[in-house]
Amino acid sequence: MISAYLVVKFIHVLCSTLLLGTGLGAAIFLFASYRTRRADFLRSTAYHVVIVDWIVVAPTVIVQLVTGIWLASYLNVPFNSVWFVSVLGLFFVTGACWLPIAWIQFQLSHLAVGNEESMESPSHLRDRKLIRIWIACNVLTFSLLFVLFWLMVFKQGMATPWFE
């Protein structure tokens, strides 16, 4: 008999896999399209990345939060434990780091339609600056996601209270 715990845990792990895999794949494709220096490629890729963010990434983030809190509650993890406070804090900091990424991707998806010029033109200086910010935010966000994965696997500090 499969328990509710195992079903929720499976959904939680599946969503974390989708979140990391989709995010990493989208970042690789968007960066590769930028490297072509073709505004039309970048615009098209960014447009599809924005759609994937709404269809896959946003729902998995919500499911991650709900299933994570349910699992912690089911396992009687104190909500004031070092582990829970760290995980929840990192979850929200990671989300805050993702917001500029999503905004930049949306901006890039709206490059001038029909503008097939090279990304080397002076009119694209703003877009190159946005890409640099986007890369920095992605590095930070994926680093935080790896820390979250580490905490999920090793569960350090589950019983240690952060505050009383």
Order of alpha helices (4+ residues) and beta strands (2+ residues): alpha-alpha-alpha-alpha-alpha
